Amino acid sequence: MSSGKIKPDRAANPPRGELAKSVELFLDSLSARQASEHTRRAYRGDLERFAAYMGERSWKQVDHLRIRAFLSHLYEQGLSKSSVARTLAAIRSLCRFLAREGNLDHNPAALVATPRLPKKLPRVPTIEEMNTVLDSGLQECATFPERDRLILELLYGCGLRNSELAGMKLDDVSLAEESVLARGKRAKQRRVPFGDSVRTALDGYLPLRRRRLTEVKKATSALLINRRGTPLTTRSIGRIVKRVAVAKGLPADVHPHTLRHAFGTHLLEEGADLRAIQEMLGHERLSTTQRYTQLSVKHMMQVYDDTHPRAK
């Protein structure tokens, strides 16, 4: 007697069923919408795992119970709640796409509850910690100090995503307007202002960039380059930020997005309007930006506990 448990297709080369073809159509649509390579890679991994599990079943055979069984399978494989939630979000996006294209009558994933995730607020460096890092020299911990200072200043001073910084072109920087053009998610663009610290970092780096490209006889439109004259990748930027952070006494888990969080949190602490922060960060929803109110309250509670005479 069957237990009713759905078993994944364990063949080395699973057949190309209806779901697998739907996944390819969806991934092609992401490319057409100029989604980032990171986004496409994440969707591909999650959805190909889903299609392989379902095997040759058609969409008519896929309901919310089968999707829940697939999620249970992921838990059995040792995936975390956040990874399972991401996979479910990918399946929902796939179903919405198919419904828009007229290939699916309803979204079976809509009836599947998202795993409840613990609310983890990232640890954000204080204003004093950031000033200590940025106001000190980087010669002892950086192979290209002027460039690495600019990386830190742009991440913290403009709240850029790592991918936005890695993809930034020289022409995206307007010294006259004191702003940079950030190319965000789904090809959306925004202008972000910068202050004197970023301007000083640009003045220190740009002449050295020109000289280096002349020396290695290369040409590139990328703002940030390595010693060989080729554009920096997001991975390289992440390594640079971590190396400088550790050398300056910040926690080892600091990464580029930490500085973006610090940008939003510190603006809010200093009285900036939430809508303005939303625009500068490029958030589609205000609810995303409102996370920084949680971070700010957390900081205020820490200040209260550390300083108020009746809190001790």
Backbone hydrogen bonds in HBPLUS format (Angstrom, degrees):
<---DONOR---> <-ACCEPTOR-->    atom                        ^
c    i                          cat <-CA-CA->   ^        H-A-AA   ^      H-
h    n   atom  resd res      DA  || num        DHA   H-A  angle D-A-AA Bond
n    s   type  num  typ     dist DA aas  dist angle  dist       angle   num
A0017-GLY N   A0015-PRO O   3.00 MM   2  5.70 120.9  2.36 110.2  93.7     1
A0021-LYS N   A0017-GLY O   3.19 MM   4  6.53 155.8  2.26 150.5 156.9     2
A0022-SER N   A0018-GLU O   3.03 MM   4  6.30 150.2  2.13 144.1 152.7     3
A0023-VAL N   A0019-LEU O   2.94 MM   4  6.25 152.0  2.02 150.2 157.5     4
A0024-GLU N   A0020-ALA O   3.17 MM   4  6.51 155.6  2.24 144.8 150.1     5
A0025-LEU N   A0021-LYS O   3.08 MM   4  6.40 156.8  2.14 147.9 153.8     6
A0026-PHE N   A0022-SER O   2.97 MM   4  6.23 158.2  2.02 149.8 155.7     7
A0027-LEU N   A0023-VAL O   2.89 MM   4  6.16 161.6  1.92 154.7 159.5     8
A0028-ASP N   A0024-GLU O   2.94 MM   4  6.12 153.2  2.01 146.5 153.7     9
A0029-SER N   A0025-LEU O   3.04 MM   4  6.33 145.3  2.16 140.8 150.2    10
A0029-SER N   A0026-PHE O   3.05 MM   3  5.05 118.5  2.45  93.1 108.5    11
A0030-LEU N   A0026-PHE O   3.06 MM   4  6.46 143.3  2.20 144.9 155.0    12
A0031-SER N   A0027-LEU O   3.14 MM   4  6.49 152.9  2.21 145.6 152.0    13
A0032-ALA N   A0028-ASP O   3.02 MM   4  6.33 154.5  2.09 145.8 152.8    14
A0033-ARG N   A0029-SER O   2.98 MM   4  6.23 137.9  2.16 139.0 150.1    15
A0033-ARG N   A0030-LEU O   3.15 MM   3  5.04 124.6  2.48  90.7 104.9    16
A0035-ALA N   A0030-LEU O   3.00 MM   5  5.40 175.2  2.00 154.4 153.8    17
A0034-GLN N   A0031-SER O   3.01 MM   3  4.96 157.8  2.06 104.5 109.6    18
A0040-ARG N   A0036-SER O   3.01 MM   4  6.36 165.7  2.03 156.2 159.5    19
A0041-ARG N   A0037-GLU O   2.92 MM   4  6.03 159.1  1.96 148.9 154.8    20
A0042-ALA N   A0038-HIS O   3.06 MM   4  6.23 157.4  2.11 145.5 151.2    21
A0043-TYR N   A0039-THR O   3.00 MM   4  6.25 167.4  2.01 156.2 159.1    22
A0044-ARG N   A0040-ARG O   2.88 MM   4  5.99 160.8  1.92 148.3 154.3    23
A0045-GLY N   A0041-ARG O   3.08 MM   4  6.28 168.0  2.10 150.2 152.3    24
A0046-ASP N   A0042-ALA O   3.22 MM   4  6.42 170.3  2.23 152.4 154.7    25
A0047-LEU N   A0043-TYR O   2.88 MM   4  5.91 170.6  1.89 159.2 162.4    26
A0048-GLU N   A0044-ARG O   2.88 MM   4  5.76 158.4  1.93 149.5 155.3    27
A0049-ARG N   A0045-GLY O   3.28 MM   4  6.26 150.2  2.38 135.6 142.9    28
A0050-PHE N   A0046-ASP O   3.13 MM   4  6.40 150.4  2.22 138.7 146.9    29
A0051-ALA N   A0047-LEU O   2.87 MM   4  6.11 162.1  1.90 150.2 154.3    30
A0052-ALA N   A0048-GLU O   2.95 MM   4  6.02 156.0  2.01 142.2 148.7    31
A0053-TYR N   A0049-ARG O   3.04 MM   4  6.20 153.7  2.11 143.0 149.9    32
A0054-MET N   A0050-PHE O   3.10 MM   4  6.38 156.5  2.15 148.8 154.6    33
A0055-GLY N   A0051-ALA O   2.97 MM   4  6.11 128.1  2.25 138.6 152.3    34
A0055-GLY N   A0052-ALA O   3.27 MM   3  5.05 134.4  2.49  90.1 102.4    35
A0057-ARG N   A0054-MET O   3.29 MM   3  5.85 164.4  2.32 131.1 134.6    36
A0061-GLN N   A0058-SER O   2.99 MM   3  5.41 148.6  2.09 108.5 117.8    37
A0062-VAL N   A0059-TRP O   3.10 MM   3  5.05 161.6  2.13 103.5 109.1    38
A0067-ILE N   A0063-ASP O   3.14 MM   4  6.49 156.4  2.20 151.2 158.3    39
A0068-ARG N   A0064-HIS O   2.92 MM   4  6.12 153.7  1.99 141.7 148.8    40
A0069-ALA N   A0065-LEU O   2.96 MM   4  6.21 149.7  2.06 140.4 148.9    41
A0070-PHE N   A0066-ARG O   2.94 MM   4  6.25 148.2  2.05 142.9 151.4    42
A0071-LEU N   A0067-ILE O   2.97 MM   4  6.32 154.9  2.03 149.0 155.3    43
A0072-SER N   A0068-ARG O   2.91 MM   4  6.21 153.5  1.98 147.7 155.2    44
A0073-HIS N   A0069-ALA O   2.95 MM   4  6.22 147.6  2.05 141.3 150.3    45
A0074-LEU N   A0070-PHE O   3.02 MM   4  6.42 145.3  2.14 143.8 153.1    46
A0074-LEU N   A0071-LEU O   3.08 MM   3  5.00 117.3  2.49  91.0 106.2    47
A0075-TYR N   A0071-LEU O   3.05 MM   4  6.46 154.6  2.11 148.7 154.8    48
A0076-GLU N   A0072-SER O   2.97 MM   4  6.30 154.6  2.03 147.3 154.5    49
A0077-GLN N   A0073-HIS O   3.00 MM   4  6.29 134.2  2.21 139.5 152.0    50
A0077-GLN N   A0074-LEU O   3.05 MM   3  4.97 127.4  2.34  92.7 107.1    51
A0079-LEU N   A0074-LEU O   3.15 MM   5  5.68 164.7  2.17 151.9 147.1    52
A0078-GLY N   A0075-TYR O   2.92 MM   3  5.15 158.1  1.97 107.4 114.1    53
A0084-VAL N   A0080-SER O   3.01 MM   4  6.31 158.5  2.05 151.7 157.7    54
A0085-ALA N   A0081-LYS O   2.84 MM   4  6.03 157.5  1.89 149.8 156.4    55
A0086-ARG N   A0082-SER O   2.96 MM   4  6.14 150.7  2.05 140.5 148.3    56
A0087-THR N   A0083-SER O   2.99 MM   4  6.25 154.2  2.06 144.0 150.7    57
A0088-LEU N   A0084-VAL O   2.96 MM   4  6.23 159.4  2.00 151.3 156.3    58
A0089-ALA N   A0085-ALA O   2.98 MM   4  6.21 154.0  2.05 144.5 151.7    59
A0090-ALA N   A0086-ARG O   3.00 MM   4  6.29 147.0  2.11 143.9 152.9    60
A0091-ILE N   A0087-THR O   2.99 MM   4  6.35 154.4  2.05 149.9 156.6    61
A0092-ARG N   A0088-LEU O   2.94 MM   4  6.23 159.4  1.99 151.5 156.9    62
A0093-SER N   A0089-ALA O   3.00 MM   4  6.22 156.3  2.05 144.2 150.5    63
A0094-LEU N   A0090-ALA O   2.95 MM   4  6.21 155.9  2.01 147.9 154.5    64
A0095-CYS N   A0091-ILE O   2.93 MM   4  6.21 161.3  1.97 152.0 156.5    65
A0096-ARG N   A0092-ARG O   2.89 MM   4  6.14 157.7  1.94 151.4 157.6    66
A0097-PHE N   A0093-SER O   3.01 MM   4  6.19 157.9  2.06 147.0 152.8    67
A0098-LEU N   A0094-LEU O   3.00 MM   4  6.31 162.2  2.03 151.7 156.1    68
A0099-ALA N   A0095-CYS O   2.90 MM   4  6.11 153.4  1.98 147.9 155.2    69
A0100-ARG N   A0096-ARG O   2.96 MM   4  6.23 157.9  2.01 148.8 154.3    70
A0101-GLU N   A0097-PHE O   3.00 MM   4  6.28 147.6  2.11 146.4 155.9    71
A0103-ASN N   A0098-LEU O   2.78 MM   5  5.03 151.3  1.86 161.7 155.6    72
A0102-GLY N   A0099-ALA O   3.07 MM   3  5.03 154.0  2.14 100.0 108.1    73
A0110-ALA N   A0107-ASN O   3.11 MM   3  5.57 159.1  2.16 112.8 119.2    74
A0112-VAL N   A0109-ALA O   3.12 MM   3  5.30 164.0  2.15 109.3 113.8    75
A0130-MET N   A0126-THR O   2.99 MM   4  6.30 161.7  2.03 152.5 157.0    76
A0131-ASN N   A0127-ILE O   2.91 MM   4  6.15 160.6  1.95 151.0 156.6    77
A0132-THR N   A0128-GLU O   2.98 MM   4  6.15 152.1  2.06 144.4 151.8    78
A0133-VAL N   A0129-GLU O   3.11 MM   4  6.40 157.0  2.16 148.4 153.5    79
A0134-LEU N   A0130-MET O   2.95 MM   4  6.15 172.8  1.95 157.8 159.6    80
A0135-ASP N   A0131-ASN O   2.82 MM   4  5.66 145.5  1.94 144.9 152.8    81
A0141-CYS N   A0138-LEU O   3.03 MM   3  5.52 154.4  2.09 116.4 124.2    82
A0142-ALA N   A0138-LEU O   2.98 MM   4  5.69 113.2  2.44 160.8 178.3    83
A0147-ARG N   A0144-PHE O   3.09 MM   3  5.58 118.3  2.48 113.2 127.2    84
A0148-ASP N   A0144-PHE O   2.97 MM   4  6.13 167.3  1.98 160.5 164.7    85
A0149-ARG N   A0145-PRO O   2.87 MM   4  5.99 150.9  1.95 148.4 155.5    86
A0150-LEU N   A0146-GLU O   3.21 MM   4  6.40 154.8  2.28 137.8 144.2    87
A0151-ILE N   A0147-ARG O   2.95 MM   4  6.33 151.6  2.03 149.5 157.7    88
A0152-LEU N   A0148-ASP O   3.16 MM   4  6.43 164.3  2.19 147.2 149.5    89
A0153-GLU N   A0149-ARG O   2.88 MM   4  6.10 162.0  1.92 152.7 158.4    90
A0154-LEU N   A0150-LEU O   2.87 MM   4  5.99 159.0  1.91 152.2 156.8    91
A0155-LEU N   A0151-ILE O   3.02 MM   4  6.16 163.1  2.05 151.6 156.4    92
A0156-TYR N   A0152-LEU O   2.98 MM   4  6.01 167.6  1.99 150.0 153.9    93
A0157-GLY N   A0153-GLU O   2.54 MM   4  5.11 141.8  1.68 131.4 145.4    94
A0158-CYS N   A0154-LEU O   2.99 MM   4  5.22 142.1  2.14 124.4 130.4    95
A0159-GLY N   A0155-LEU O   3.11 MM   4  5.13 124.2  2.44 114.2 124.3    96
A0165-LEU N   A0161-ARG O   3.03 MM   4  6.34 155.0  2.09 152.1 158.5    97
A0166-ALA N   A0162-ASN O   2.91 MM   4  6.17 165.8  1.93 156.9 160.8    98
A0167-GLY N   A0163-SER O   3.02 MM   4  6.06 147.0  2.14 139.0 147.4    99
A0168-MET N   A0165-LEU O   3.20 MM   3  5.15 162.2  2.24 103.6 108.9   100
A0223-LEU N   A0168-MET O   2.94 MM  55  5.81 168.4  1.95 147.2 143.5   101
A0172-ASP N   A0169-LYS O   2.96 MM   3  5.17 152.1  2.04 104.7 113.8   102
A0170-LEU N   A0221-SER O   2.72 MM  51  5.72 158.0  1.77 167.7 172.8   103
A0173-VAL N   A0170-LEU O   3.22 MM   3  5.85 167.3  2.24 116.0 119.8   104
A0181-LEU N   A0172-ASP O   2.88 MM   9  4.93 142.4  2.03 131.5 143.3   105
A0174-SER N   A0179-SER O   2.95 MM   5  5.45 172.1  1.95 174.2 172.9   106
A0178-GLU N   A0174-SER O   2.83 MM   4  5.62 118.4  2.21 132.3 148.8   107
A0179-SER N   A0174-SER O   3.17 MM   5  5.45 154.4  2.24 142.7 150.3   108
A0194-PHE N   A0178-GLU O   2.93 MM  16  5.62 153.9  2.00 139.0 136.1   109
A0180-VAL N   A0192-VAL O   2.88 MM  12  5.40 154.0  1.95 146.8 152.9   110
A0192-VAL N   A0180-VAL O   2.92 MM  12  5.40 164.7  1.94 156.8 161.7   111
A0182-ALA N   A0190-ARG O   2.89 MM   8  5.45 170.3  1.90 168.9 169.2   112
A0190-ARG N   A0182-ALA O   3.04 MM   8  5.45 144.6  2.16 145.3 155.7   113
A0184-GLY N   A0188-LYS O   2.54 MM   4  5.08 143.3  1.66 166.5 173.8   114
A0188-LYS N   A0185-LYS O   3.16 MM   3  5.83 163.5  2.18 118.1 122.9   115
A0199-ARG N   A0195-GLY O   3.08 MM   4  6.33 162.1  2.11 151.7 157.4   116
A0200-THR N   A0196-ASP O   2.86 MM   4  6.03 158.1  1.90 150.5 155.4   117
A0201-ALA N   A0197-SER O   3.06 MM   4  6.26 154.7  2.12 140.9 147.8   118
A0202-LEU N   A0198-VAL O   2.86 MM   4  6.12 154.8  1.92 152.5 159.4   119
A0203-ASP N   A0199-ARG O   2.95 MM   4  6.19 159.1  1.99 149.2 154.8   120
A0204-GLY N   A0200-THR O   3.05 MM   4  6.28 140.4  2.21 139.8 150.2   121
A0205-TYR N   A0201-ALA O   3.02 MM   4  6.18 141.1  2.17 142.1 152.3   122
A0206-LEU N   A0202-LEU O   2.95 MM   4  5.79 172.0  1.95 157.5 159.5   123
A0208-LEU N   A0205-TYR O   3.01 MM   3  5.37 117.6  2.42 110.4 125.7   124
A0209-ARG N   A0205-TYR O   2.92 MM   4  6.17 147.5  2.03 153.6 163.8   125
A0210-ARG N   A0206-LEU O   3.06 MM   4  6.35 161.9  2.10 155.4 158.0   126
A0211-ARG N   A0207-PRO O   3.03 MM   4  6.26 162.8  2.06 146.8 151.7   127
A0212-ARG N   A0208-LEU O   2.90 MM   4  6.01 157.0  1.96 144.7 150.9   128
A0213-LEU N   A0209-ARG O   3.05 MM   4  6.26 162.1  2.09 153.6 157.5   129
A0214-THR N   A0210-ARG O   3.07 MM   4  6.28 149.9  2.16 146.0 154.3   130
A0215-GLU N   A0211-ARG O   2.96 MM   4  6.22 154.5  2.03 147.7 154.6   131
A0216-VAL N   A0212-ARG O   3.05 MM   4  6.30 159.1  2.09 153.5 157.7   132
A0217-LYS N   A0213-LEU O   2.94 MM   4  5.70 110.0  2.44 129.5 144.7   133
A0218-LYS N   A0213-LEU O   3.04 MM   5  5.23 160.9  2.08 145.3 151.2   134
A0217-LYS N   A0214-THR O   3.30 MM   3  4.92 148.0  2.41  91.6 100.7   135
A0232-LEU N   A0224-LEU O   3.09 MM   8  5.82 153.5  2.16 133.3 133.9   136
A0226-ASN N   A0230-THR O   2.91 MM   4  5.69 148.9  2.00 152.9 161.1   137
A0229-GLY N   A0226-ASN O   2.99 MM   3  5.33 160.1  2.03 111.5 117.8   138
A0237-ILE N   A0233-THR O   3.05 MM   4  6.38 161.0  2.09 151.7 156.5   139
A0238-GLY N   A0234-THR O   2.95 MM   4  6.16 155.7  2.00 145.6 152.3   140
A0239-ARG N   A0235-ARG O   3.03 MM   4  6.33 155.0  2.09 148.0 154.0   141
A0240-ILE N   A0236-SER O   2.98 MM   4  6.24 157.7  2.03 151.2 157.2   142
A0241-VAL N   A0237-ILE O   2.98 MM   4  6.20 167.6  2.00 155.7 158.2   143
A0242-LYS N   A0238-GLY O   3.06 MM   4  6.22 165.7  2.08 148.7 152.7   144
A0243-ARG N   A0239-ARG O   2.94 MM   4  6.08 161.4  1.98 148.5 153.8   145
A0244-VAL N   A0240-ILE O   3.04 MM   4  6.24 168.0  2.06 155.7 158.2   146
A0245-ALA N   A0241-VAL O   2.89 MM   4  5.99 164.1  1.92 151.3 156.7   147
A0246-VAL N   A0242-LYS O   2.96 MM   4  6.07 170.5  1.97 154.6 156.4   148
A0247-ALA N   A0243-ARG O   3.08 MM   4  6.17 160.6  2.12 144.0 149.9   149
A0248-LYS N   A0244-VAL O   2.97 MM   4  6.14 136.5  2.16 145.5 156.9   150
A0248-LYS N   A0245-ALA O   3.18 MM   3  5.19 130.6  2.43  94.7 107.7   151
A0250-LEU N   A0245-ALA O   2.84 MM   5  5.03 156.4  1.90 154.4 147.5   152
A0249-GLY N   A0246-VAL O   3.16 MM   3  5.21 165.4  2.19 106.8 109.5   153
A0254-VAL N   A0251-PRO O   3.31 MM   3  5.91 156.5  2.37 119.7 119.9   154
A0258-THR N   A0255-HIS O   2.85 MM   3  5.33 137.9  2.03 115.5 128.0   155
A0259-LEU N   A0256-PRO O   3.11 MM   3  5.46 126.4  2.41 103.5 115.5   156
A0260-ARG N   A0256-PRO O   3.30 MM   4  6.72 145.0  2.43 141.0 150.9   157
A0261-HIS N   A0257-HIS O   2.89 MM   4  6.21 155.4  1.95 148.5 154.6   158
A0262-ALA N   A0258-THR O   2.89 MM   4  6.19 152.5  1.96 143.2 151.5   159
A0263-PHE N   A0259-LEU O   2.95 MM   4  6.15 150.2  2.04 140.2 147.4   160
A0264-GLY N   A0260-ARG O   3.20 MM   4  6.56 164.4  2.23 152.7 153.7   161
A0265-THR N   A0261-HIS O   2.88 MM   4  6.05 168.4  1.89 157.6 161.5   162
A0266-HIS N   A0262-ALA O   2.88 MM   4  5.83 168.4  1.89 151.0 154.6   163
A0267-LEU N   A0263-PHE O   3.10 MM   4  6.19 154.3  2.17 144.8 151.9   164
A0268-LEU N   A0264-GLY O   3.14 MM   4  6.30 160.5  2.18 144.9 149.9   165
A0269-GLU N   A0265-THR O   2.94 MM   4  6.21 157.0  2.00 147.9 154.8   166
A0270-GLU N   A0266-HIS O   3.02 MM   4  6.12 140.5  2.18 139.3 148.8   167
A0272-ALA N   A0267-LEU O   2.90 MM   5  5.29 164.1  1.92 148.4 144.3   168
A0271-GLY N   A0268-LEU O   3.04 MM   3  5.18 162.8  2.07 108.2 111.9   169
A0277-ILE N   A0273-ASP O   3.07 MM   4  6.43 156.0  2.13 152.6 159.5   170
A0278-GLN N   A0274-LEU O   2.92 MM   4  6.17 152.9  1.99 145.8 153.6   171
A0279-GLU N   A0275-ARG O   3.03 MM   4  6.35 155.2  2.10 147.5 152.8   172
A0280-MET N   A0276-ALA O   3.01 MM   4  6.31 162.6  2.04 150.7 155.2   173
A0281-LEU N   A0277-ILE O   2.91 MM   4  6.04 154.0  1.98 151.8 158.6   174
A0282-GLY N   A0278-GLN O   2.94 MM   4  5.96 127.5  2.22 138.6 152.1   175
A0283-HIS N   A0278-GLN O   3.17 MM   5  5.35 152.1  2.25 147.7 151.5   176
A0282-GLY N   A0279-GLU O   3.27 MM   3  5.11 134.9  2.49  91.1 103.4   177
A0288-THR N   A0285-ARG O   3.21 MM   3  5.60 141.3  2.37 104.0 113.1   178
A0289-THR N   A0286-LEU O   2.99 MM   3  5.12 112.9  2.46  98.6 114.5   179
A0290-GLN N   A0286-LEU O   2.90 MM   4  6.21 142.1  2.04 148.9 161.0   180
A0291-ARG N   A0288-THR O   3.29 MM   3  5.81 163.4  2.31 109.6 114.6   181
A0292-TYR N   A0289-THR O   2.95 MM   3  5.91 161.0  1.99 126.6 130.6   182
A0293-THR N   A0290-GLN O   2.99 MM   3  5.29 146.0  2.11 103.8 113.8   183
A0294-GLN N   A0291-ARG O   3.02 MM   3  5.27 125.7  2.33  99.6 113.0   184
A0295-LEU N   A0291-ARG O   3.15 MM   4  6.60 153.0  2.23 144.4 151.9   185
A0296-SER N   A0292-TYR O   2.88 MM   4  6.01 153.0  1.95 139.0 146.3   186
A0297-VAL N   A0293-THR O   2.93 MM   4  6.11 158.5  1.98 145.0 150.3   187
A0298-LYS N   A0294-GLN O   2.96 MM   4  6.15 158.0  2.01 146.6 152.9   188
A0299-HIS N   A0295-LEU O   3.00 MM   4  6.29 151.5  2.08 143.1 150.6   189
A0300-MET N   A0296-SER O   2.89 MM   4  6.22 158.1  1.94 150.0 156.1   190
A0301-MET N   A0297-VAL O   2.89 MM   4  6.13 157.0  1.94 153.7 159.4   191
A0302-GLN N   A0298-LYS O   3.09 MM   4  6.33 149.9  2.18 141.8 149.7   192
A0303-VAL N   A0299-HIS O   2.93 MM   4  6.28 157.0  1.98 151.1 157.5   193
A0304-TYR N   A0300-MET O   2.86 MM   4  6.12 159.8  1.90 149.2 154.8   194
A0305-ASP N   A0301-MET O   2.86 MM   4  6.09 167.0  1.88 149.6 153.0   195
A0306-ASP N   A0302-GLN O   2.94 MM   4  6.08 146.9  2.06 144.6 153.6   196
A0307-THR N   A0303-VAL O   2.96 MM   4  5.96 137.9  2.14 147.1 157.5   197
A0308-HIS N   A0304-TYR O   2.91 MM   4  5.31 163.9  1.93 142.7 147.8   198
A0311-ALA N   A0308-HIS O   2.98 MM   3  5.32 160.3  2.02 113.1 119.6   199
